[in-house]
Amino acid sequence: MNAYLITGASITGGEVADLLIDNGEIVAVGTGLDVPDGAETIDATGLVALPGLVDLHTHLREPGREDAETVLTGTRAAALGGFTAVFAMANTDPVADTAGVVEQVWRLGRESGYADVYPIGAVTVGRKGTQLAELGAMADSAARVRVFSDDGDCVWDAALMRRALEYVKAFDGTIAQHAQEPRLTQGAQMNEGALSGVLGLTGWPSVAEEAIIARDILLNAHVGSKLHVCHLSTKGSVEIVRAAKKRGYEVTAEVTPHHLLLTEDLAASYNPVFKVNPPLRTKEDVEAVREGLADGTIDIVATDHAPHPVEDKDCEWSAAAFGMTGLETAVSVVQHAMIDTKLMTWADVADRMSYRPAVIGQAGDHGRPLEAGAPANVVLVDPAAERTVVPAESASLSRNTPFGGMTLPGKVVATFLRGTPTVLDGALSR
């Protein structure tokens, strides 16, 4: 394993220092370092050094939908986005509801070598919401699953949700809820409001998200387990989580990059690339989730990277699949929405996109500060760079980015996974 000397980097946007990486670890941070012979020097003047990013919400599609994404292509996209660890959601085919399937995904991740893959297990058998899946077996498997979710569907049955929260306490697990009351969102196509009426598209009301979040926070307070809210998207949801935290209730929450930047107005184009679940909301909602992320009400940013093949998106809106890709653009969108607006600093980005998601997901040696003795999971970002998003240039197998044609700030220049470069000079290193 080669040694690397990263010179002149701004450590999480603060002090400028050199980082010496050797044998998979950060050996030293500072100036005038004792550098071993043969070390490769990387000039990081003007770059921000962050701990490797951790995405708690990624869809890698394998097994079953390798036409949309594979573990290999998804982790390549992750590396290009600065991620060293991703959590793979359970809505595969077959569903990741057994030890066998989660171990398959985990092994595929180990083989890829671009990012560590932590499988998320389904809460219910087949994600059908009627019977608990093999939670204990998945927790005891080689994949050591600690986060469970039926993402894409809500665990809508309150009694079943309570049992799931109770069950995972035995191994310190977390239930990540896709908050969507199904009876309020039948046939929903976009955010419910005046615009949905004008466009003639069935609305997805905010209350369908907020009611489930409020219910589950109360259930979790009763049970004393760990609850995580996926892709929070409304002002009301922010207010509910903020009030719960003030009362000392145990809950964590995430927001996606697209909900930090895009609004429902894009649905007026009828371009299915903007169709997502939960839907793009109003400008007021965008402002609220930004504020919630800035003040810590929302704990983390998670991409909800949801790749789809062309035929699932290149069709009329009502027939199109929900979802957007997001791994390669996440840092740029967060810089645009949160840093360039002075709502957050790069140190806050390290907290929301590395430290906290690693803690919530129990992601081993990820999410560690950039200090001597820590695993060398490092990303270098050029905050002064600008780039125009070109979907065809994505490392993902799918092209359904909502940011195509947009000029965004910031670019990932290098990513190191335990001292091995996965990205150098803004391109995959192998």
C-alpha positions as CSV (number, residue, x, y, z in Angstrom):
1,M,0.0,0.0,0.0
2,N,1.4,3.4,-1.1
3,A,2.0,6.3,1.3
4,Y,0.4,9.6,0.4
5,L,1.3,13.1,1.6
6,I,-1.7,15.5,1.2
7,T,-0.3,19.0,1.4
8,G,-2.0,22.3,2.2
9,A,-5.6,21.0,2.8
10,S,-8.1,22.9,4.8
11,I,-9.2,20.4,7.4
12,T,-13.0,20.4,7.4
13,G,-12.8,24.0,6.2
14,G,-10.6,25.2,9.0
15,E,-6.9,25.1,9.6
16,V,-4.5,24.4,6.7
17,A,-2.4,21.3,7.3
18,D,-0.7,18.3,5.7
19,L,-2.0,14.8,6.1
20,L,0.3,11.8,5.9
21,I,-1.5,8.5,5.0
22,D,0.3,5.2,5.3
23,N,-0.7,1.6,5.8
24,G,-4.4,2.5,5.6
25,E,-4.2,5.1,8.4
26,I,-3.8,8.8,8.9
27,V,-0.3,8.8,10.4
28,A,0.0,12.5,11.2
29,V,-1.7,15.8,10.6
30,G,0.2,19.1,10.7
31,T,3.2,20.7,9.1
32,G,6.8,19.6,8.7
33,L,5.9,16.0,8.8
34,D,8.4,13.1,8.6
35,V,7.6,11.6,5.2
36,P,8.6,8.0,4.3
37,D,10.6,7.4,1.1
38,G,8.4,6.9,-1.9
39,A,5.4,8.7,-0.6
40,E,3.2,10.3,-3.3
41,T,2.5,13.9,-2.8
42,I,-0.9,15.4,-3.6
43,D,-1.1,19.2,-3.6
44,A,-4.4,20.1,-1.9
45,T,-3.9,23.8,-1.9
46,G,-7.4,25.4,-1.9
47,L,-9.1,22.1,-1.2
48,V,-11.2,21.1,1.8
49,A,-10.4,17.8,3.4
50,L,-13.4,15.9,4.9
51,P,-13.7,12.5,6.5
52,G,-15.1,10.0,4.0
53,L,-18.8,10.6,3.5
54,V,-21.4,8.1,4.7
55,D,-24.7,7.7,2.9
56,L,-27.4,6.1,5.1
57,H,-29.9,5.8,2.2
58,T,-28.8,4.3,-1.2
59,H,-30.5,2.0,-3.6
60,L,-28.0,-0.3,-5.3
61,R,-30.7,-2.4,-7.0
62,E,-28.7,-5.6,-6.9
63,P,-30.0,-8.4,-6.8
64,G,-32.8,-8.2,-9.3
65,R,-32.6,-4.9,-11.1
66,E,-29.1,-4.9,-12.5
67,D,-30.4,-3.0,-15.5
68,A,-30.7,0.0,-13.3
69,E,-27.7,-0.3,-11.0
70,T,-25.3,-2.9,-9.6
71,V,-23.3,-2.8,-6.4
72,L,-20.2,-2.1,-8.5
73,T,-21.6,0.8,-10.5
74,G,-23.3,2.2,-7.5
75,T,-20.2,2.2,-5.4
76,R,-18.2,3.8,-8.2
77,A,-20.7,6.6,-8.3
78,A,-20.5,6.8,-4.5
79,A,-16.7,7.1,-4.6
80,L,-16.9,9.9,-7.2
81,G,-19.3,11.7,-4.8
82,G,-16.8,11.4,-1.9
83,F,-18.5,8.5,-0.2
84,T,-16.6,5.8,1.5
85,A,-19.6,3.9,2.9
86,V,-23.1,3.5,1.7
87,F,-26.2,1.7,3.2
88,A,-28.0,-0.3,0.6
89,M,-31.8,-0.3,0.9
90,A,-33.8,-3.6,1.0
91,N,-36.1,-3.1,-2.0
92,T,-34.2,-5.5,-4.2
93,D,-35.6,-8.6,-5.9
94,P,-35.6,-10.8,-4.0
95,V,-36.2,-8.4,-1.1
96,A,-33.4,-8.2,1.5
97,D,-35.4,-9.8,4.2
98,T,-33.2,-12.8,5.0
99,A,-29.7,-13.4,6.1
100,G,-28.8,-14.9,2.7
101,V,-29.8,-11.8,0.7
102,V,-28.1,-9.3,3.0
103,E,-24.9,-11.4,3.0
104,Q,-25.0,-11.5,-0.8
105,V,-25.2,-7.7,-1.0
106,W,-22.4,-7.3,1.7
107,R,-20.1,-9.7,-0.2
108,L,-20.7,-7.8,-3.5
109,G,-19.7,-4.6,-1.7
110,R,-16.5,-6.2,-0.4
111,E,-15.7,-7.3,-4.0
112,S,-16.3,-3.8,-5.5
113,G,-13.6,-2.1,-3.4
114,Y,-14.9,1.4,-4.1
115,A,-16.9,1.9,-0.9
116,D,-18.0,-0.2,2.0
117,V,-21.5,-1.5,1.6
118,Y,-23.8,-2.0,4.7
119,P,-27.0,-3.8,3.8
120,I,-30.2,-2.6,5.3
121,G,-32.7,-5.3,6.1
122,A,-36.4,-5.2,5.4
123,V,-38.6,-4.8,8.4
124,T,-41.3,-7.1,7.1
125,V,-41.4,-10.1,4.9
126,G,-41.3,-9.0,1.2
127,R,-41.8,-5.4,2.5
128,K,-45.5,-6.3,2.5
129,G,-46.2,-4.9,6.0
130,T,-47.9,-8.0,7.4
131,Q,-45.2,-10.1,9.1
132,L,-41.9,-9.2,10.7
133,A,-38.9,-10.4,8.6
134,E,-35.9,-12.3,10.1
135,L,-34.5,-9.3,11.9
136,G,-32.4,-11.4,14.4
137,A,-31.0,-13.6,11.7
138,M,-29.9,-10.6,9.6
139,A,-28.4,-9.0,12.7
140,D,-26.4,-12.2,13.4
141,S,-25.3,-12.7,9.8
142,A,-21.9,-11.9,8.3
143,A,-23.5,-8.5,7.2
144,R,-24.2,-7.6,10.8
145,V,-27.3,-5.6,9.9
146,R,-28.2,-2.9,12.3
147,V,-30.6,-0.7,10.3
148,F,-33.9,-2.0,9.0
149,S,-36.4,-0.4,6.6
150,D,-39.2,-1.1,4.2
151,D,-38.2,2.0,2.3
152,G,-40.4,2.6,-0.7
153,D,-43.3,1.4,1.5
154,C,-44.4,2.5,5.0
155,V,-44.7,0.2,8.0
156,W,-48.2,1.5,8.3
157,D,-49.6,-0.9,10.9
158,A,-48.9,0.6,14.3
159,A,-48.9,-2.7,16.2
160,L,-46.4,-4.2,13.7
161,M,-44.2,-1.0,14.0
162,R,-44.2,-1.3,17.7
163,R,-43.1,-4.9,17.6
164,A,-40.3,-4.1,15.2
165,L,-39.1,-1.3,17.5
166,E,-39.2,-3.7,20.4
167,Y,-37.4,-6.5,18.6
168,V,-34.4,-4.5,17.4
169,K,-33.6,-3.4,21.0
170,A,-32.1,-6.8,21.6
171,F,-29.1,-5.9,19.3
172,D,-29.2,-2.1,19.4
173,G,-30.8,-1.8,16.0
174,T,-32.6,1.0,14.3
175,I,-35.9,1.1,12.4
176,A,-35.8,3.6,9.5
177,Q,-39.3,4.6,8.5
178,H,-40.6,5.6,5.1
179,A,-43.2,8.0,6.5
180,Q,-46.2,7.7,4.2
181,E,-49.8,7.0,5.3
182,P,-50.9,4.8,2.3
183,R,-54.6,5.5,2.6
184,L,-53.9,9.3,2.2
185,T,-51.6,8.8,-0.8
186,Q,-53.4,6.3,-3.1
187,G,-52.5,7.2,-6.7
188,A,-50.5,10.2,-5.5
189,Q,-48.2,11.7,-8.2
190,M,-46.9,15.0,-6.7
191,N,-47.2,17.3,-3.8
192,E,-50.8,18.2,-2.9
193,G,-51.6,21.8,-3.4
194,A,-52.9,24.4,-5.9
195,L,-50.3,23.3,-8.5
196,S,-51.4,19.6,-8.4
197,G,-54.9,20.8,-9.1
198,V,-53.8,22.9,-12.0
199,L,-51.7,20.1,-13.5
200,G,-54.4,17.5,-12.9
201,L,-52.1,15.2,-10.9
202,T,-53.2,13.4,-7.8
203,G,-51.8,15.1,-4.7
204,W,-49.5,13.7,-1.9
205,P,-50.5,15.7,1.2
206,S,-47.9,16.7,3.7
207,V,-50.1,15.3,6.5
208,A,-49.5,11.8,5.1
209,E,-45.9,12.1,6.1
210,E,-46.4,14.1,9.3
211,A,-49.0,11.8,10.8
212,I,-46.7,8.8,10.5
213,I,-43.7,10.6,12.0
214,A,-45.8,11.9,14.9
215,R,-47.2,8.4,15.6
216,D,-43.8,6.6,15.4
217,I,-42.1,9.1,17.7
218,L,-44.8,8.4,20.3
219,L,-44.5,4.7,19.7
220,N,-40.8,4.8,20.1
221,A,-41.0,6.9,23.2
222,H,-43.2,4.2,24.7
223,V,-40.9,1.4,23.6
224,G,-37.5,3.1,24.2
225,S,-35.9,2.0,21.0
226,K,-34.2,3.7,18.0
227,L,-36.3,5.4,15.3
228,H,-34.9,7.1,12.2
229,V,-37.1,9.1,9.8
230,C,-36.2,8.7,6.1
231,H,-36.3,11.6,3.6
232,L,-38.2,14.1,5.7
233,S,-39.6,16.7,3.3
234,T,-42.1,19.1,4.9
235,K,-42.2,22.1,7.2
236,G,-44.6,20.3,9.5
237,S,-42.3,17.3,9.7
238,V,-39.4,19.5,10.8
239,E,-41.6,21.1,13.5
240,I,-42.7,17.7,14.8
241,V,-39.2,16.3,15.0
242,R,-37.9,19.6,16.6
243,A,-40.6,19.5,19.3
244,A,-39.9,15.8,20.0
245,K,-36.2,16.4,20.5
246,K,-37.0,19.3,22.8
247,R,-39.0,16.8,24.9
248,G,-36.1,14.4,25.0
249,Y,-37.6,11.8,22.6
250,E,-35.2,9.5,20.8
251,V,-35.4,10.2,17.0
252,T,-33.1,10.9,14.2
253,A,-34.0,12.2,10.7
254,E,-32.6,12.8,7.3
255,V,-33.1,15.1,4.3
256,T,-32.2,14.5,0.7
257,P,-30.1,16.9,-1.4
258,H,-33.0,17.3,-3.8
259,H,-35.4,18.3,-1.1
260,L,-32.9,21.0,0.0
261,L,-32.9,22.6,-3.5
262,L,-35.8,21.7,-5.8
263,T,-39.5,22.6,-5.5
264,E,-42.8,21.2,-6.8
265,D,-42.8,23.9,-9.6
266,L,-40.6,21.5,-11.6
267,A,-43.5,19.1,-12.0
268,A,-45.1,21.7,-14.3
269,S,-42.7,20.4,-17.0
270,Y,-44.3,16.9,-16.7
271,N,-40.7,15.6,-17.0
272,P,-40.7,12.4,-15.0
273,V,-37.1,13.0,-13.9
274,F,-38.7,15.3,-11.2
275,K,-41.0,12.6,-10.0
276,V,-39.9,11.3,-6.6
277,N,-41.3,9.9,-3.3
278,P,-41.8,11.9,-1.1
279,P,-42.5,14.5,-3.8
280,L,-40.8,17.8,-4.3
281,R,-42.5,20.2,-2.0
282,T,-43.0,24.0,-1.8
283,K,-40.5,26.8,-1.4
284,E,-41.6,27.1,2.2
285,D,-40.9,23.5,2.8
286,V,-37.5,23.8,1.3
287,E,-36.7,26.7,3.5
288,A,-37.9,24.8,6.6
289,V,-35.8,21.7,5.9
290,R,-32.7,23.8,5.3
291,E,-33.3,25.5,8.6
292,G,-33.8,22.1,10.3
293,L,-30.6,20.7,8.9
294,A,-28.7,23.8,9.9
295,D,-29.9,23.8,13.5
296,G,-29.5,20.1,14.0
297,T,-33.2,19.2,14.0
298,I,-32.5,17.1,11.0
299,D,-29.4,15.0,11.8
300,I,-28.0,14.0,8.4
301,V,-28.1,14.4,4.6
302,A,-28.8,11.1,2.8
303,T,-29.0,10.9,-1.0
304,D,-31.9,8.4,-1.5
305,H,-30.0,7.6,-4.7
306,A,-32.7,5.8,-6.7
307,P,-31.5,4.8,-10.2
308,H,-34.0,3.7,-12.9
309,P,-33.4,2.5,-16.5
310,V,-34.5,4.7,-19.3
311,E,-37.7,2.9,-20.0
312,D,-38.9,3.5,-16.4
313,K,-38.5,7.3,-16.8
314,D,-38.8,8.1,-20.5
315,C,-42.6,7.9,-20.5
316,E,-45.6,9.8,-19.4
317,W,-45.5,11.2,-15.8
318,S,-48.3,8.9,-14.4
319,A,-46.5,5.7,-15.6
320,A,-43.0,6.7,-14.6
321,A,-41.1,5.3,-11.6
322,F,-40.5,7.5,-8.5
323,G,-36.8,8.4,-7.8
324,M,-33.7,10.3,-8.6
325,T,-30.0,9.5,-8.7
326,G,-27.9,11.6,-6.3
327,L,-24.6,10.1,-5.2
328,E,-22.3,12.1,-7.5
329,T,-24.0,15.4,-7.0
330,A,-24.7,15.4,-3.2
331,V,-21.7,17.4,-2.1
332,S,-22.3,20.1,-4.8
333,V,-26.0,20.4,-4.0
334,V,-25.3,20.7,-0.2
335,Q,-22.6,23.3,-0.9
336,H,-25.0,25.3,-3.1
337,A,-28.0,25.0,-0.7
338,M,-26.3,25.2,2.7
339,I,-22.7,26.5,2.5
340,D,-22.9,29.2,-0.2
341,T,-26.0,30.5,1.6
342,K,-24.0,30.7,4.9
343,L,-26.4,28.3,6.6
344,M,-23.7,25.8,7.3
345,T,-19.9,25.4,7.3
346,W,-17.7,22.6,5.9
347,A,-17.3,21.4,9.5
348,D,-21.1,21.1,9.6
349,V,-21.0,19.1,6.4
350,A,-18.5,16.7,8.0
351,D,-21.0,16.3,10.9
352,R,-24.1,15.8,8.8
353,M,-22.6,13.7,6.0
354,S,-20.0,11.6,7.8
355,Y,-19.9,11.7,11.6
356,R,-23.6,11.4,12.4
357,P,-24.7,9.0,9.7
358,A,-21.8,6.7,10.7
359,V,-23.1,6.7,14.3
360,I,-26.7,6.1,13.4
361,G,-25.8,3.3,11.1
362,Q,-23.0,1.9,13.3
363,A,-20.6,2.1,10.3
364,G,-17.5,0.7,11.8
365,D,-14.4,2.7,11.2
366,H,-16.2,5.4,9.2
367,G,-17.1,8.9,10.4
368,R,-13.9,9.4,12.3
369,P,-12.2,12.8,12.7
370,L,-9.2,13.5,10.5
371,E,-6.6,12.8,13.1
372,A,-3.6,10.6,13.7
373,G,-4.5,7.0,14.2
374,A,-7.9,7.2,12.4
375,P,-8.6,5.1,9.3
376,A,-7.6,7.0,6.2
377,N,-11.1,7.5,4.8
378,V,-10.7,10.9,3.3
379,V,-12.3,13.1,0.6
380,L,-10.8,16.2,-0.9
381,V,-13.3,18.8,-2.3
382,D,-12.6,21.8,-4.5
383,P,-15.2,24.4,-3.3
384,A,-14.1,26.9,-6.0
385,A,-14.8,24.6,-8.9
386,E,-18.0,24.7,-10.9
387,R,-19.3,22.0,-13.1
388,T,-22.3,21.4,-15.4
389,V,-24.1,18.1,-14.7
390,V,-24.1,15.9,-17.7
391,P,-26.2,12.8,-17.1
392,A,-24.4,10.7,-19.7
393,E,-21.1,11.1,-17.9
394,S,-22.4,9.5,-14.7
395,A,-20.8,6.4,-13.4
396,S,-24.2,5.1,-12.4
397,L,-25.9,2.8,-14.9
398,S,-28.9,5.2,-14.8
399,R,-29.3,8.7,-16.0
400,N,-32.3,10.0,-14.0
401,T,-30.6,12.9,-12.3
402,P,-32.8,16.0,-11.7
403,F,-29.8,18.2,-11.9
404,G,-28.9,17.6,-15.6
405,G,-27.8,20.8,-17.3
406,M,-27.5,22.7,-14.0
407,T,-24.2,24.3,-13.1
408,L,-23.3,23.4,-9.5
409,P,-20.4,24.5,-7.2
410,G,-17.8,22.2,-5.8
411,K,-16.1,19.0,-7.1
412,V,-14.7,15.9,-5.4
413,V,-11.1,15.8,-6.4
414,A,-10.0,12.7,-4.5
415,T,-11.4,9.9,-2.3
416,F,-9.4,7.5,-0.2
417,L,-10.9,4.3,1.3
418,R,-8.6,3.1,4.1
419,G,-5.6,4.7,2.4
420,T,-6.4,3.4,-1.1
421,P,-7.4,6.1,-3.6
422,T,-10.7,5.3,-5.3
423,V,-10.8,8.7,-7.0
424,L,-7.8,10.9,-8.1
425,D,-8.0,14.1,-10.1
426,G,-11.7,13.8,-10.1
427,A,-11.8,10.5,-11.9
428,L,-11.9,6.8,-10.8
429,S,-8.4,5.7,-10.0
430,R,-8.9,2.2,-11.4
